Amino acid sequence: MKRIKKKKNSVWGVISLIIVLGLTIFFLFPFYWIITGSFKDQFAVIAIPPEWFPKNPTLINYKTLFNMDNAFRWIFNSFFTATMTMLIGCTIATMAGYALGKKKFPGRTIIFSLFIAAMCLPREAIMIPLATLLTEMNWIDRYISLILPALGRPFGVFMMKQFSQTLPNEILESAKIDGCSEWRTFVSIAVPILKPGIGAMAIFTFITSWNDYISQLFFLRSPEMQTLPLGLATMQSEYTTNYGLLMAGAAVASLPMIIIFMLFQKYFTQGITMGAVKG
């Protein structure tokens, strides 16, 4: 019986490995196609049958991209807005989530319910009122038009509230007994324990802000203020599209997200495990 069980386990292990490898190849193939396509000329990109690997690799697409007038400005705009949104958003969401998760005060349940209800609201439903408000405040075509609305997304508060609930009450009470103020308890004790959750939220916040094409399209006007995703969209003409150039831009746009994920990968995996321990 033990041998039969071992054989079954080994068979299922091989099958699971094959499935995982197949899914990995399936999800990585678009990224591979973008990278290899960025080193092809216009004719090789649309060739049939396709070139699975560039026969005559070229850097013409990257040269064309970086020779554009606003290319570096697009990259800076995207990186600046995504980074500021990540830093400020994580700070606000961590403080709000900690207060909702570990502090008892009147209306706490109602406030948290409002955050949950706001998560169910389609973002497109508030774009027109938000654009009207930003126009009246003369914030259109400025960095603040992308950063400030992103700070009000309820998902970060919801996420950090769930992580804050895993904090041991005994540690927080011991800090109070030792004379720590509320702020020092939060900064010196709560934040270090919540690093996995903060790291996971940093990844989500940065990627969401970087790829927020709808907000960028609504609130940005001048070519100098455009972000990289919005700038890449302007490369497409009505009749012809340089797919090699678009793939080069997409490859450049993916680099910051990959770097951010690698920097916070440890906290991201710890955050998923930590969040699964206590519901």
N, C-alpha and C positions, 0 to 999 in steps of 0.2 A: 504493500500500500504506500509506503514511504517513497519507493522508487517511482511509482506511478504519479504521486503528487509532485515529486521533483521534476519529472518529465513534463507534466502539465505546466508547472511554474516556468520551466525553461522555455517551453513553446510560447507561452504567453509573453514572456520577457522578450523573445525575438520579435514577436508580432508587434508588441508595444514599441520596440526600438524602430522597426520599419515604419510604423505609423508616425512616430515623432520625426524621423528623418524626412519622410515625405511631406509632412506639414511644414517643416523648417525650409525645405527647398521651395515649397509653394509660396511661402510668405517672403522669402528672400529674393525670389526671382525678379519681381518688379524693381527692387533696388539694384540688383545686378544689371538689369536691362538699362536702367537710367545711367549707371556709371559707365558701362561699355558704350552706350549710345552717345554719351558726351564726347567720346574720342573718335566718333565717326563723322564723315562729312555728310552733307544734306542728302546725297544720292544713296549712300550706304545705309543711312538710317531707315529709308523707306524701301530698300531693295527687297525684292521677292524672288527666290526664297531669302529669308533674313540672314544676316551675318550674325551668328551667335557669339562671335568674338571678332573684334576689329581686325581686318586684314591689313589695312594701312592706317594705323592710329595717327591721329593728328590733334594738335592743341588749338586749332583754328577757332573752335567754339568758345573756349575759355579766353582766348585773345580778343575775340569779338565782344564777349560779355564784359570784360574788364576795361575795354576801350570805350565803352559807352559812357556818356557824360555823367550819369547819376548812379552808376552801378555800385560804387563804394558807399555812396550816400544811402542807397536803399538798404545795403547790408547794415550800416550803422543804425539807421532808423529802426530796423527790425530788432537788432540786438539790444538797443537802448530801451525800447518800449517793453520788450519781453523780459529783460533783466529787472527793470524797475517794477514792473507788474509782479514779478516773482518775489522780489525782496519785500516790497510793501504789502503785497497780498498775503504772503506767508506770515508776516508779523501780525497783521490785523486778524487773520483767521485763527492763528494760534492763541492770541489773547481772548478772542471771543469764544472759541471752542473750549478753552480752559475754564472760562467763567460759566458757560452753560453746562459743562460736564462735571465740575467739582464744587461749584458754589450754589447755595440755596438762597433764592431771593424771590419775591412775589412776581408772578408773571413769567417765570422761566419757561414753563411748559408751553405757554401761549407763544412766546417769542420763538422757541424752537419749532413749533408747529408752523409758524409763518415762514421760517426758512425752508421747511419741507415743502410747503405750498408753492413758494417761489421757485423751487427746483422744477416743479411741474409746469411752470409757465413757459411757453415757447419764447425764445429770445427774439424771434422776428416780430412778436407782438409788441415789443417795447421799443423797436428801433426808430419808428417815426416820432413818438413822443420824446425819446432821448435825443434824436437829431434836432428837434425843435428847441429843446432845452439848451443844448450845447450851442446852437446858433444864437439864441438870445444872450448867452453868456460870452459870446465871441470866442469860443474855444474850438471852433471848427478849424481843421487843418493845423492842429497843434498836437504835440505829444500827449498833452493832458487829455485830449479827446479819446485816446486809446487806452491810457493808463487808468484814469479815474473810474470809468464805467466797469472796467474789469475787476476792480477791487470789491465791487458789490455782489459778486457771484456767490450764491449761498453754498455751493458745493464744498468750498474750502472750510467754511465754518462747520458744516455738517461732518466733514471728514475729521477735523481736529477735535470736535466734540466727542466723537466715538473713540478716538485715541486717548483723549483726556480721561475718559471713564476707566481706563486700565491703570491709571496712577494709583498706587496704594495709599489709602487714606492715612495709614499709620505714619508714613514718611512725612506727609504734609503736616500732620498734627505734631510730630516730633520737632519739626522746624519751628512751629509756633511756640512750643514749649521752650526752645532754645533762644527765643527772642527775635526770630527773623520776621521782618516786615512782610506784608503781602507781596510787594514787588520783588523783594529778594527771594522769597520762596518760589515765586514764579520763574525768575531768571536763573537762580542757582540750582534749583531742584527739579522743577517741572520741565523746563526746556531741555536740559540734557537727556532726560528720560524720553521726551517726545521727539528726539532727533529722527528716529526712523519715520515717524509720521510726517514730520516737517520735510524730510528729504523726498518722500513719495509725493507730497503735495507740491514741492518745488518743481519736480519733473512735469506733473500735470499742468501746473500754472504756466510754466515757460513754453511748453509745446502748444498749449491752447492759445496763448497770446501770440506766439509766432505765426500760427496758422489761422488767425482770426481774420479771414479774408473779408467777411461781410462788414465788420466794423471798419476795417481799413477802407473799403470801397465807399462806405457811407460818409465817413468823417474826414477823409483826406482829399485834397483838391489839387494842389500844385505838384509837379513832378519831383521837386526837391524833397517833399515830405512823404513821398510814397515809400512803402516798405518793399522788401524783396518779393513776397508773393504777389503783391499788386503790380510791381514793376514787371515781373515775368508775364503777367497777363497782358500787359501792353505790348509785348513783343509779337503777339499774334495779330496778323493782318487779316483782312477780309477774304483775300483770295489765296494767299500762300502763307505757310507757317514753317519756320526753320526749326524743325524738331530737335536737331542736334544742339542748337543754341538753347532751346528750352530745357533739354536734359542737362546741359551744363549748369544752367541756373538752378535747376532742381537739385543737382548734386551739391552745389555750394550751399543751398538753403538747408539741406539735410545735415550738414556738418555740425552747426551749433547744437542741434537737438541731440545728435549722437554724443557730442562732448558732454552736454549736461547730463544725459542719462548715465554715461560712464562715471562721471564725478559723483552722482548720487545713487549709483546702482546698489551699493551696500545698504544704504538706508532704505532704498525702495524695497528690496527683498525682505529686510527686517520689518519694514512697515506692514507688508502684506501678512507676514506671519503674526506680528503683534496684533493686527486688527482682527485676525481670525480666532484669537484666543478667547476674547470676551465679546459677546454681542451686545 
